[in-house]
Amino acid sequence: MGTVSAPQSFHPEKNIYIIGAQCTGKTSLVEALEDSFANNFDTTPPTIVREVARSVLRTHGFTANDITSDPGRCLQLQSLILEAQRNSEREALTKNPWIISDRSGLDPIVYASRHIGDEAVKLLTTSAAWQELRERMSQSLVFVCETVEAWLESDGVRLMPIDVNDWKEYDSLKPG
């Protein structure tokens, strides 16, 4: 990816969230933004909030299969991811007044909606973690990376959709 252009005196007033289904270029975009803000602007670069789901999977012994095979484990995983996102954002904001986040607290809610159902969504969206994250996101710039069929590729960790239509359904889900 190339660099991102903006006036050299750019002074951000909002956090930035890069969200979307798996394999949509989110991390690549975050890395390009990180590089651009570090090298091309006369401003304090943002703190980057890296994707938390992989570390939660590793730390707590989950697999991508747990998302689709066991609703109880899926809910536990999504709750842990939501908490980890909140904790990562809090930590980042103690170091810097603004962040760029690779994913968001919305991700575990979308996965809960897709793989468990409305009751799980209600549990997550009424949590203190989501209320804090939602408030912060409501005052931020949120970019949704759409699905591009040619980019769908397994890395052996992430949950893979059954087909392209299954993949695109993640783009259409919205929290209640």
C-alpha positions as YAML, in Angstrom:
chain: A
units: angstrom
residues:
- id: 1
  name: MET
  ca: [0.00, 0.00, 0.00]
- id: 2
  name: GLY
  ca: [1.12, 3.54, -0.67]
- id: 3
  name: THR
  ca: [1.21, 6.41, 1.73]
- id: 4
  name: VAL
  ca: [-1.82, 8.38, 2.82]
- id: 5
  name: SER
  ca: [-1.78, 12.06, 1.85]
- id: 6
  name: ALA
  ca: [-3.13, 14.96, 3.89]
- id: 7
  name: PRO
  ca: [-1.93, 18.44, 4.80]
- id: 8
  name: GLN
  ca: [1.37, 18.31, 6.72]
- id: 9
  name: SER
  ca: [-0.18, 20.30, 9.56]
- id: 10
  name: PHE
  ca: [-2.98, 17.78, 10.04]
- id: 11
  name: HIS
  ca: [-4.08, 17.68, 13.69]
- id: 12
  name: PRO
  ca: [-6.47, 14.83, 14.42]
- id: 13
  name: GLU
  ca: [-9.42, 15.44, 16.66]
- id: 14
  name: LYS
  ca: [-10.97, 11.98, 16.38]
- id: 15
  name: ASN
  ca: [-9.97, 8.39, 16.86]
- id: 16
  name: ILE
  ca: [-10.05, 6.16, 13.80]
- id: 17
  name: TYR
  ca: [-11.49, 2.64, 13.63]
- id: 18
  name: ILE
  ca: [-10.86, 0.29, 10.71]
- id: 19
  name: ILE
  ca: [-13.49, -2.46, 10.70]
- id: 20
  name: GLY
  ca: [-15.00, -5.08, 8.39]
- id: 21
  name: ALA
  ca: [-15.17, -8.80, 7.74]
- id: 22
  name: GLN
  ca: [-12.07, -11.00, 7.78]
- id: 23
  name: CYS
  ca: [-9.63, -10.68, 4.85]
- id: 24
  name: THR
  ca: [-10.70, -7.17, 3.83]
- id: 25
  name: GLY
  ca: [-7.37, -5.38, 4.21]
- id: 26
  name: LYS
  ca: [-7.94, -3.81, 7.62]
- id: 27
  name: THR
  ca: [-4.50, -4.53, 9.03]
- id: 28
  name: SER
  ca: [-2.80, -3.45, 5.80]
- id: 29
  name: LEU
  ca: [-4.70, -0.15, 5.92]
- id: 30
  name: VAL
  ca: [-3.84, 0.40, 9.59]
- id: 31
  name: GLU
  ca: [-0.16, -0.26, 8.84]
- id: 32
  name: ALA
  ca: [-0.22, 2.23, 5.94]
- id: 33
  name: LEU
  ca: [-1.86, 4.86, 8.16]
- id: 34
  name: GLU
  ca: [0.65, 4.18, 10.93]
- id: 35
  name: ASP
  ca: [3.54, 4.67, 8.51]
- id: 36
  name: SER
  ca: [2.05, 7.84, 7.05]
- id: 37
  name: PHE
  ca: [1.37, 9.46, 10.40]
- id: 38
  name: ALA
  ca: [4.84, 8.53, 11.66]
- id: 39
  name: ASN
  ca: [6.68, 9.85, 8.61]
- id: 40
  name: ASN
  ca: [4.60, 12.47, 6.82]
- id: 41
  name: PHE
  ca: [2.91, 14.68, 9.40]
- id: 42
  name: ASP
  ca: [3.93, 17.34, 11.85]
- id: 43
  name: THR
  ca: [1.82, 15.84, 14.63]
- id: 44
  name: THR
  ca: [2.09, 13.22, 17.32]
- id: 45
  name: PRO
  ca: [1.43, 9.87, 15.63]
- id: 46
  name: PRO
  ca: [-1.50, 7.90, 16.98]
- id: 47
  name: THR
  ca: [-1.16, 4.88, 19.21]
- id: 48
  name: ILE
  ca: [-2.17, 1.81, 17.23]
- id: 49
  name: VAL
  ca: [-4.60, -0.60, 18.87]
- id: 50
  name: ARG
  ca: [-3.75, -3.93, 17.27]
- id: 51
  name: GLU
  ca: [-6.32, -6.65, 16.66]
- id: 52
  name: VAL
  ca: [-7.00, -8.33, 20.03]
- id: 53
  name: ALA
  ca: [-8.90, -11.44, 18.92]
- id: 54
  name: ARG
  ca: [-5.84, -13.53, 18.07]
- id: 55
  name: SER
  ca: [-4.20, -12.94, 21.43]
- id: 56
  name: VAL
  ca: [-7.46, -13.79, 23.22]
- id: 57
  name: LEU
  ca: [-7.73, -17.02, 21.20]
- id: 58
  name: ARG
  ca: [-4.16, -17.98, 22.15]
- id: 59
  name: THR
  ca: [-4.27, -16.87, 25.78]
- id: 60
  name: HIS
  ca: [-7.55, -18.63, 26.58]
- id: 61
  name: GLY
  ca: [-7.12, -21.74, 24.42]
- id: 62
  name: PHE
  ca: [-9.90, -21.07, 21.90]
- id: 63
  name: THR
  ca: [-9.95, -22.09, 18.26]
- id: 64
  name: ALA
  ca: [-11.88, -20.66, 15.32]
- id: 65
  name: ASN
  ca: [-13.96, -23.85, 15.44]
- id: 66
  name: ASP
  ca: [-15.30, -22.84, 18.89]
- id: 67
  name: ILE
  ca: [-17.12, -19.96, 17.22]
- id: 68
  name: THR
  ca: [-19.32, -22.22, 15.11]
- id: 69
  name: SER
  ca: [-19.48, -25.44, 17.13]
- id: 70
  name: ASP
  ca: [-20.30, -24.36, 20.70]
- id: 71
  name: PRO
  ca: [-22.56, -21.34, 21.38]
- id: 72
  name: GLY
  ca: [-21.46, -21.18, 25.03]
- id: 73
  name: ARG
  ca: [-17.77, -21.06, 24.15]
- id: 74
  name: CYS
  ca: [-18.50, -18.62, 21.35]
- id: 75
  name: LEU
  ca: [-20.23, -16.25, 23.78]
- id: 76
  name: GLN
  ca: [-17.39, -16.61, 26.27]
- id: 77
  name: LEU
  ca: [-14.87, -15.84, 23.53]
- id: 78
  name: GLN
  ca: [-16.79, -12.80, 22.26]
- id: 79
  name: SER
  ca: [-17.10, -11.46, 25.82]
- id: 80
  name: LEU
  ca: [-13.36, -11.84, 26.34]
- id: 81
  name: ILE
  ca: [-12.63, -10.10, 23.02]
- id: 82
  name: LEU
  ca: [-14.94, -7.22, 23.95]
- id: 83
  name: GLU
  ca: [-13.16, -6.79, 27.30]
- id: 84
  name: ALA
  ca: [-9.73, -7.03, 25.66]
- id: 85
  name: GLN
  ca: [-10.68, -4.35, 23.12]
- id: 86
  name: ARG
  ca: [-11.82, -2.01, 25.88]
- id: 87
  name: ASN
  ca: [-8.66, -2.65, 27.91]
- id: 88
  name: SER
  ca: [-6.41, -2.12, 24.87]
- id: 89
  name: GLU
  ca: [-8.10, 1.16, 24.00]
- id: 90
  name: ARG
  ca: [-7.91, 2.39, 27.59]
- id: 91
  name: GLU
  ca: [-4.21, 1.57, 27.76]
- id: 92
  name: ALA
  ca: [-3.51, 3.22, 24.40]
- id: 93
  name: LEU
  ca: [-5.36, 6.39, 25.39]
- id: 94
  name: THR
  ca: [-3.23, 6.76, 28.53]
- id: 95
  name: LYS
  ca: [-0.21, 7.10, 26.23]
- id: 96
  name: ASN
  ca: [-1.68, 9.31, 23.53]
- id: 97
  name: PRO
  ca: [-4.78, 11.47, 23.01]
- id: 98
  name: TRP
  ca: [-5.82, 9.56, 19.89]
- id: 99
  name: ILE
  ca: [-5.77, 6.05, 18.45]
- id: 100
  name: ILE
  ca: [-6.17, 4.10, 15.26]
- id: 101
  name: SER
  ca: [-7.80, 0.76, 16.01]
- id: 102
  name: ASP
  ca: [-7.50, -2.38, 13.90]
- id: 103
  name: ARG
  ca: [-11.03, -3.64, 14.55]
- id: 104
  name: SER
  ca: [-13.39, -2.53, 17.31]
- id: 105
  name: GLY
  ca: [-15.78, -3.62, 20.01]
- id: 106
  name: LEU
  ca: [-18.37, -4.06, 17.29]
- id: 107
  name: ASP
  ca: [-16.62, -7.17, 15.95]
- id: 108
  name: PRO
  ca: [-17.53, -9.55, 18.81]
- id: 109
  name: ILE
  ca: [-21.11, -8.32, 18.65]
- id: 110
  name: VAL
  ca: [-21.30, -9.09, 14.93]
- id: 111
  name: TYR
  ca: [-19.84, -12.56, 15.53]
- id: 112
  name: ALA
  ca: [-22.32, -13.18, 18.37]
- id: 113
  name: SER
  ca: [-25.19, -12.10, 16.13]
- id: 114
  name: ARG
  ca: [-24.00, -14.29, 13.29]
- id: 115
  name: HIS
  ca: [-23.18, -17.43, 15.29]
- id: 116
  name: ILE
  ca: [-25.31, -17.35, 18.45]
- id: 117
  name: GLY
  ca: [-28.30, -15.03, 18.17]
- id: 118
  name: ASP
  ca: [-30.19, -12.09, 19.62]
- id: 119
  name: GLU
  ca: [-29.86, -13.08, 23.29]
- id: 120
  name: ALA
  ca: [-26.06, -13.08, 23.03]
- id: 121
  name: VAL
  ca: [-26.14, -9.71, 21.27]
- id: 122
  name: LYS
  ca: [-28.30, -8.32, 24.07]
- id: 123
  name: LEU
  ca: [-25.85, -9.59, 26.71]
- id: 124
  name: LEU
  ca: [-22.88, -8.02, 24.95]
- id: 125
  name: THR
  ca: [-24.55, -4.70, 24.06]
- id: 126
  name: THR
  ca: [-25.72, -4.13, 27.62]
- id: 127
  name: SER
  ca: [-22.23, -4.71, 29.06]
- id: 128
  name: ALA
  ca: [-20.21, -1.86, 30.55]
- id: 129
  name: ALA
  ca: [-17.40, -2.65, 28.11]
- id: 130
  name: TRP
  ca: [-19.63, -2.13, 25.06]
- id: 131
  name: GLN
  ca: [-21.20, 1.03, 26.49]
- id: 132
  name: GLU
  ca: [-17.74, 2.58, 26.89]
- id: 133
  name: LEU
  ca: [-16.54, 1.43, 23.47]
- id: 134
  name: ARG
  ca: [-19.75, 2.52, 21.74]
- id: 135
  name: GLU
  ca: [-19.51, 6.00, 23.23]
- id: 136
  name: ARG
  ca: [-15.90, 6.36, 22.06]
- id: 137
  name: MET
  ca: [-16.74, 5.03, 18.58]
- id: 138
  name: SER
  ca: [-19.69, 7.42, 18.26]
- id: 139
  name: GLN
  ca: [-17.22, 10.32, 18.44]
- id: 140
  name: SER
  ca: [-14.73, 8.75, 16.02]
- id: 141
  name: LEU
  ca: [-14.18, 8.12, 12.34]
- id: 142
  name: VAL
  ca: [-15.17, 4.55, 11.46]
- id: 143
  name: PHE
  ca: [-14.10, 3.06, 8.14]
- id: 144
  name: VAL
  ca: [-15.70, -0.19, 6.98]
- id: 145
  name: CYS
  ca: [-13.57, -2.28, 4.63]
- id: 146
  name: GLU
  ca: [-15.84, -4.18, 2.28]
- id: 147
  name: THR
  ca: [-15.34, -7.74, 1.14]
- id: 148
  name: VAL
  ca: [-13.30, -8.35, -2.02]
- id: 149
  name: GLU
  ca: [-13.53, -11.94, -3.21]
- id: 150
  name: ALA
  ca: [-9.92, -12.13, -4.42]
- id: 151
  name: TRP
  ca: [-8.67, -11.31, -0.89]
- id: 152
  name: LEU
  ca: [-10.38, -14.22, 0.88]
- id: 153
  name: GLU
  ca: [-7.55, -16.41, 2.14]
- id: 154
  name: SER
  ca: [-7.14, -18.65, 5.18]
- id: 155
  name: ASP
  ca: [-4.27, -17.98, 7.55]
- id: 156
  name: GLY
  ca: [-4.98, -21.05, 9.66]
- id: 157
  name: VAL
  ca: [-6.24, -18.98, 12.61]
- id: 158
  name: ARG
  ca: [-9.24, -16.92, 11.57]
- id: 159
  name: LEU
  ca: [-12.72, -18.31, 11.05]
- id: 160
  name: MET
  ca: [-13.28, -18.87, 7.35]
- id: 161
  name: PRO
  ca: [-16.70, -18.42, 5.75]
- id: 162
  name: ILE
  ca: [-18.38, -21.28, 3.92]
- id: 163
  name: ASP
  ca: [-18.51, -19.30, 0.67]
- id: 164
  name: VAL
  ca: [-18.49, -15.73, -0.66]
- id: 165
  name: ASN
  ca: [-22.15, -15.12, 0.23]
- id: 166
  name: ASP
  ca: [-21.51, -16.30, 3.80]
- id: 167
  name: TRP
  ca: [-18.53, -13.94, 3.95]
- id: 168
  name: LYS
  ca: [-20.50, -10.96, 2.68]
- id: 169
  name: GLU
  ca: [-23.16, -11.47, 5.36]
- id: 170
  name: TYR
  ca: [-20.68, -10.13, 7.92]
- id: 171
  name: ASP
  ca: [-20.84, -6.77, 6.12]
- id: 172
  name: SER
  ca: [-24.63, -6.64, 6.42]
- id: 173
  name: LEU
  ca: [-24.91, -7.30, 10.18]
- id: 174
  name: LYS
  ca: [-25.61, -4.38, 12.47]
- id: 175
  name: PRO
  ca: [-25.95, -4.48, 16.28]
- id: 176
  name: GLY
  ca: [-29.36, -4.01, 17.83]
...
